[in-house]
Amino acid sequence: MQRASCVLLSLGLTLGMAGMLCGLLSFPLYCGTIYAREQGVLSLGAAGEPLLQPLWRWLLDGPLGSVTGSAAFPGVLSLAFYFVTCLPMFLLDILDLPAMRKYKIRGEERPVATEADWWHCVEATLSSIVVFIVPGVGWQLFTQGPWMYRGPLCLYNCHGKDLLPAEAPPLLELCLHVILCLVVFDLSYFLWHRSHHVSRLLYRHIHAKHHEYHAPFVWVTQYVHPCELFAVSAFSMLVPIGLGAHPLAQWLWLLLSVQFSVEAHGGYDFPFSIDKFLPGLGGPVHHDRHHEWPMTNFQPFLTYGDRYLGSDYDMMQKVKLEKLHQKAQQKNAEKEE
């Protein structure tokens, strides 16, 4: 009974946050983007067709047109890219190359995942995909709907040729929408994630599965309870729809979100990780600290929320050291007296 109540509460939180953040918060951002587009701000006054138009035309009319025009394409794209992104890090774990060990977070002290750990997580991930994702994708392929983009409402017999926009987005608009997707998704999942740590019941029955491994490896990325899988999937898909993002921006966002998540759980901190090039991202170390110290670093990709609420690991360590320093000074002062 308690477990069932937690499942219902978790699903309710997901739907509530999806409506509040993916809907209400996205609406003014959507209106602002439309206004900026009409004023020519996002095109920077450039004349002629958008820079990305040849690529967009090839995606629509080229050999991939029947694939990209499917209603199931966003989900299939995310799923396929997930496994493609996981494989390189999985190979690194298998090979355990000496040259790569220096990039391991926590170094030699890091607990080593066993073959049993790998297959346990892979089996659980595949089970979740078969039970929860494959039926949804299968339904979309069978009915050719619903349409998972902002625009005409279509529930079945949705054809990309008729529904996808003919024009590509301006490059600046695409970048803006991807950044906004990152910010709104990050806030949505941050609140969901934090609530599932603060509540002992939600943690025990929903989120604890993901924390079975205190030193995550790449297959832990989707080793989660179905409620958490639903939350991540819902936020990932609904945020770009709420923002009115162009399908090309939506696809790019889905690829980046998968890349961010895989890097965050891979256990490696490479000099070419995305966080090294984009300011504000916490990167793999930030989330790895969360698995090591679960009551810190709740934010998945960015760090401002943890800093503001005092749950940032580095800030907490700094405060702890300052307190120890103050106590030491106080003891020395007492001895001198």
Steps between C-alpha positions, in 0.01 A plus 500: 500500500780738592687419180189557289437835671858609425461401135182707471663794680807483276287489185294790634815705560616426146171606345474807723851618420449424133193723500650773716850523352472345154169681450467821701870589511550414134209714380658845559827369357310376197329838455833679539659283233211564260528874555879496450455299180244744363732790580784330313717486811566127475599517135740790570359679200633237257325486166421191298441145620627387842852362522365160602251476212709260283538262795131523585399441138723191487349366823150546360544399135813285512536128568412555867175681423276202580681457833511862616138547394379226734320594821719246682828659384581707816466196727691268269773762455550536877503126561741421218735782597499382862654164410739656248623741769529233769712259298830700497502539881398137542796396286729717714376320811554161338849579367608698809781665305779641724503825298132556578516434875621853572163630381303287745319706761632417851800329339622173645258532792202460268311171557522280192178373341496126437369314199198403711431871566514579128259228398268570792457861386481411130235238569294744709535770234393267219206379709381859552538572130306188399221554754457878486665650191457241225118489536485880468726509197313205350171682546640807328626293208165320469277809526754750362428727795473692719709786360772592753571857392351844553265574214195332346327257737512153349422175682523247213601479133754778560734545205814708529474623144177677591574605859871579526589864422639566154762743630793438731538721808755783506821378664463745791143385564608135501776574754262704716239224506757234591625717789145565620425126482805437718398764757132400528570125502776543756269694732218247455712197579686684778174554690379145432837355599536704818149406614589131459795545734333720760209255533628179653206302363545627142870431526454150636233388254592698186844660483709262714535259206712754313724540807584134543835589345699764691760508222290504183606354167346562162214245522376661823373791287163333440508262793197668655149432627229523228365815667836670457526379141157650436600831661820538299325400176205732562714803583735434206215483249259759641749783559584560130130466411409759762768734372385459142844384393559411137525120451868540413562674834293233674710221350824676592377550856411130534847399380671744738290393798595137440867597465489704823339212690741236375803717578360571848487129583802371307751547782752685281591868489652553156653832385261488203180453703228747402516683833854613414361705211164621634509722813258425780492122458595289799640217290575138596672587829196694623262205460753240606525687832123466531523121483782506754320750728127469413385809693711730283501611133136430416505700178561274199691729263527857634609606851321824595216327690732306728707811565191703588351232728833412662517142371803551276770253607795736450328781692407266783860378526623859503259593779604189694869589470430858608317374809787266587744786452295724729487230769876452477557875536263511797683215673836671443363824640373317811840337552678832475270648765 
